[in-house]
Amino acid sequence: FLIIKKNNSLCLINDIQKYNKYSFKNAFMLLILDEFSEEFAICKILLLLNFFSGYN
């Protein structure tokens, strides 16, 4: 990945082991897959209805 240096040039980083101390550990909550999939269940139904009705 790229980081911006002090002189505003970009530096390509291949080995990020020394930058791991600046990262946040467990910064985001894990998704509960059941709740996440339920949100998109209606999308499949609407997609099928749109497909059969010819809606673009």
C-alpha positions in Angstrom: 0.0 0.0 0.0 1.0 3.6 -0.3 1.8 6.1 2.5 2.4 9.8 2.1 5.8 11.0 3.2 6.6 14.3 4.9 7.5 15.9 1.6 4.1 14.9 0.1 5.6 12.1 -2.1 4.3 8.6 -2.0 6.1 5.6 -0.7 5.2 2.0 -1.6 5.3 -0.3 1.5 5.7 -4.0 1.0 6.6 -5.1 4.5 4.2 -3.6 7.0 5.4 -5.3 10.2 6.8 -2.1 11.7 3.6 -0.2 11.0 1.4 -2.8 12.8 2.1 -1.0 16.1 0.2 2.0 14.8 -2.9 0.0 13.7 -6.0 -0.5 15.9 -6.5 -4.0 17.1 -10.1 -5.3 16.9 -11.3 -1.8 15.7 -14.6 -3.1 14.2 -17.2 -5.4 15.6 -17.6 -8.7 13.7 -20.8 -9.0 11.7 -23.5 -11.3 12.8 -24.1 -13.2 9.6 -27.7 -14.0 10.3 -28.7 -10.4 10.7 -26.6 -9.3 7.8 -28.1 -11.9 5.4 -31.6 -11.1 6.5 -31.1 -7.5 5.3 -30.5 -8.7 1.8 -33.1 -11.5 1.7 -35.7 -9.0 0.4 -33.3 -8.0 -2.4 -33.5 -11.4 -4.0 -37.3 -11.3 -3.9 -37.4 -7.8 -5.5 -34.9 -8.9 -8.1 -37.1 -11.8 -9.2 -40.2 -9.6 -9.2 -38.4 -7.0 -11.4 -37.1 -9.7 -13.7 -40.5 -11.3 -14.3 -42.3 -7.9 -14.7 -39.7 -6.7 -17.2 -38.7 -3.7 -15.1 -35.3 -2.2 -16.1 
